[in-house]
Amino acid sequence: MDIAFLDERISDTKAKIVAYGLAVDALLAGGIAEYRLDTGQSIQRVTKIDIDQLNKAIDNLTNRLVTYQARRNGASVIVRPAY
């Protein structure tokens, strides 16, 4: 993959992780019932009910980030079953 493309994806993914994290922090801090989550691609309103989904999204984004970083650094290996 192109290094510039991977650098762009890494930056974008980091920004999304921060956006989701800020939403979770704001909802957990209390005082608000709803948070406006702006990921740069979409704007959605989330509530405390959505915290589990937000945490899953953060986990998925973190896994994606690690994959992009591994590919960027040349450490990504594709493994296929031997059968």
LINZITA-V694034 format. One record per backbone hydrogen bond with DSSP energy under -0.5 kcal/mol. CO is the residue of the C=O (numbers start at 0). NH is the residue of the N-H. Records with the same first field share a line. If there is no record, write none. Layout:
CO=NH / NH
This chain:
1=5
2=6
3=7
4=8
5=9
6=10
7=11
8=12
9=13
10=14
11=15
12=16
13=17
14=18
15=19
16=20
17=21
18=22
19=23
20=24
21=25
22=26
23=27
24=28
25=29
26=29
32=47
34=36 / 45
35=37
36=38 / 43
41=38 / 39
43=36
45=34
46=49
47=50
49=53
50=54
51=55
52=56
53=57
54=58
55=59
56=60
57=61
58=62
59=63
60=64
61=65
62=66
63=67
64=68
65=69
66=70
67=71
68=72
69=74 / 75
70=73
76=78
